[in-house]
Amino acid sequence: MKKTNFILAILLILAIVAIVMTSLITNNRINNQDRLSVTGSGTVYAKADIANLIVGFTTGTKATAVEATQENTKKMNEIISTIKDLGVEEKDIKTTDYHLNPVYDWTDKSGRTLKGYEVSQNITIKLRDLEKIGDIIAKTTEKGANQIGNINFTIDDEYELRNQARELAIEKAKEKAEKIASEAGIKLGRVKNVYENFSYATPMMDYSNAKLEASYAIGMGGEEVRSPSIESGQNEIKVEVTLMYEVK
């Protein structure tokens, strides 16, 4: 008797679970049928007001690690001092890479032998005055910088621009929804959900791609380098918005 009651209880629980699962699946299917999702995108363009630039120096191979470190320190101190003299604040100069590496030779006869050491150091400069980009490149090259590049342009405060892009995206999404509803013969209800996706296209160039008027060869010879012309162009701020409508 007890065994029979236990089996009946198990069957009753399974039946309840099946009913609940069927109800949830049915409701979800109905809800999906009563929704319309549309996506619109809005894009605004604005001129950058911040430039980020990497400047660095790599020594030649030196007999000892001390010699390599001393040469790199001397050159980078001169480079950083020059950057500060051009009006860049200390808070906008950051060391982002520093390596002391052994240099090896390889021959079939003796295998790998230590040739010496080299030091490489890079700093990232944040420029708030875009007119100084050319002078920074020219003056640091004169001081021996042999790694310059990865220039990218950003906007310090894009909040209002993003709001403008969002407004455009929502407007386009609404227009699309109304057009679909009209052509499909359905009526739209309230907006039930809103999803946003933001993207920010930042122009970036290598030193070799910039509009330069001078070469490294001149700078490495210790002569004066003319300031190159660097164009910042415009940045693209794009927002995509998905609206989920209730369908009556």
N, C-alpha and C positions, 0 to 999 in steps of 0.2 A: 504493500500500500504506500509506504513512504517513498519507495523507488518510483512508483507511478506518479506521485505528486511532484517529485523532483523533476522528472522528465517533462511534465506538463508546464511547470514553472519555467524551465529552460525554453520550451517552445513558445511560451507567451512572451518572454523577453525578446527572443529573436523576431517574433512577429511585430512587436512594438518598434524595434530598431529598424526593420524593413519599412514600416509605414513612415517613420520619421525621415529616413534617407530618401524615400520616394517623394515625400513632400518638399524636402529641401531642393532636390534636383528639379522638380517641377517649378517651384517658385523661382529658382535661379534662371531656368529657361525662359519663364515668362518675363522676368525682369530684363534679361538680355534682349528679348524681343521688343520691349517697350523703351529702348534707349537708342539714341542716335549720337555717334561720336564724330566730330569734325575737327580738323586741325588747320590752323592758320599761322602764318609766319610774318613777322615784322622786322624790318632791317633799317637801321639808321647808320649814317657815316659821320665821323668826326675826326678832326685833325688831332694827332697825338700831342701830348704836352710833357711826356716823360720819355727819355731814351735810356736804355741800359746797354752798356758796352763792356766787353771783356778786354783787358790789356794785360800783357804778361811778358816775361823774359825767361828764356832758357839758355843756360850757359853752354859753352862748348865743353868737351871732355877735359877734365882736370885730373892731375895726378893723384890728388887726395880729396876726400870729402870736405875737409876744411877749406881748401882753395876754392872748390865749387860753391860752397856756402857763402864764403866771403865775397866772391864776385857777384853772386845773385843778390845778396843783401845790399851791396853798394849800388848796383844798377836799380833795383826796385825802390830803394830809398830815394834815389834821384827822380825816378819816374813819379812816385807818389808826391814828392815835394812839388814837382812841376804841376801836377794835377791840382793840388791845393792852391798854388799860385794863380791858377786860372779861375779860381772862385768856387771850386767844388768843396763842399763841407766834408769834414771827417766822417760824419754819420752816413754819408752817401758813398763811402769807399769801403769795400769789404773784400778781404782775402777769401777766395773761393777754391783755391787749389794750390797745394805745395807738395813737391816731390823731390826727394834726394834718392837718386838711383845709381847703382853701379853700371858701368859700361864694359861689355866683354868683347873680345875678339875670338874668332873661331878658326882654327886651321886643322887640316887633317893630321898634321904631324904632332902638334901639342894639345889639340883639343881646345877647350875653353880656357882662356886666360883673361885675367882682369886687366882692362885697359885704363880705367880711371873712374871718375864720377861726374855726374851732371845734376844740376838742380833746375827745376822748373817751378815757376810761381805765377799765378794768375790772380788778378783782382777784378771785381765787378764794380763798375762806376755807374751811379744813378745820376743822370744829368737832367736838371730841371730847366735849364736854358738850352734849347736845341741849337741855338746859334753857335754854341761852343763845341759841338761835336767835331767839326773839322779841325779846330785848333788843338783839341785833345789828341786826336790821331797824329797830327803833324808834330806837336811838341814832344809827345811821348816817344815817337819814332826817333826823333833827334837824340833823345836820351838813351836810346838803345833797345827800346821795346821791339821784340821780334815775334810777338803773338798778339794780334789785334783782330777782333771779329765778334760774331754773334750779336750784332746790333739789333735790338728790337725796340719797337715804339709802343708805348701804352698810354692810357688815359688815367690820370691820377684819381679822378672821381667820376665814374660812369653811371652813377645811380640814376640821375635824371634821364640820361640817354637810354638806359634800360627801360625806364618807365614809358618813354616814348615808343620804343620798339614793342613793348607789351601791348600798349593801346592799339597800335597798328595790327598786331597779331590777332587780338580779340575782335577787332572790327572786321577783319577778313574772315575769321572763323564764323562769325555771325552771318555775314553775307553768304558764305558757302552753305551754312545750315538752312537759311531761308530759301535759297535757290533749290537745294535738294528737296526740301519739304514741298515746295511749290510744284516741282516736276514730278515728284512721286505721289502727290495727292495725300500727304499726311499733315497732321497738325502738331506743331511743337508746343511742349509745355515748358516747365521751368528748367533752368540749368541745374543739373544735379551734382556735377563734379567739374573741376577745372585742374588741368595739369600743365605745368610749364617746363620748358627745356630751354636753357640759355647757352649761347655759344659766343665766343669772343675771338675774332680773327685778328692776330697781332702780326703786322708786317715784320719780317726778320730777314736780315741779309748778312752774308759773310763779308769780310773786309774786301775780298777779291771782287765782289759783286757791286760794291759801292761805286759811285761816280768819282773816281779818284783823278787828281791832277798831278800826283807825284808817286814815285815808286819807292819800295823799300831800299833799293840800291843806293839811292841818294842819301836816305836817312842813315844807313849803316856806314856810310862814308864820313859821317860827322858833319855833313853840310846841312844847310837850311832846307826844310821841307815845306812846300806850299800847302796850305790847308785844303784838304779835299772837299768836294761838294757832296753832301749827304742829304738825300731827299726823304722826308719822313712819310709823305703820302697821307692816306686816310686809313683809319681803323674802322672795321665793320663790327657792329654790335647787333646780334640777331637773337630774337626770342621766338620760340614756337609755343603756341598755346593750343591745347586740346580741350574742347568743350563737350561735355556729355549732356545731351538734352533728354528730357522725358518726352515720350511720344504719346499723344492723347489718342 
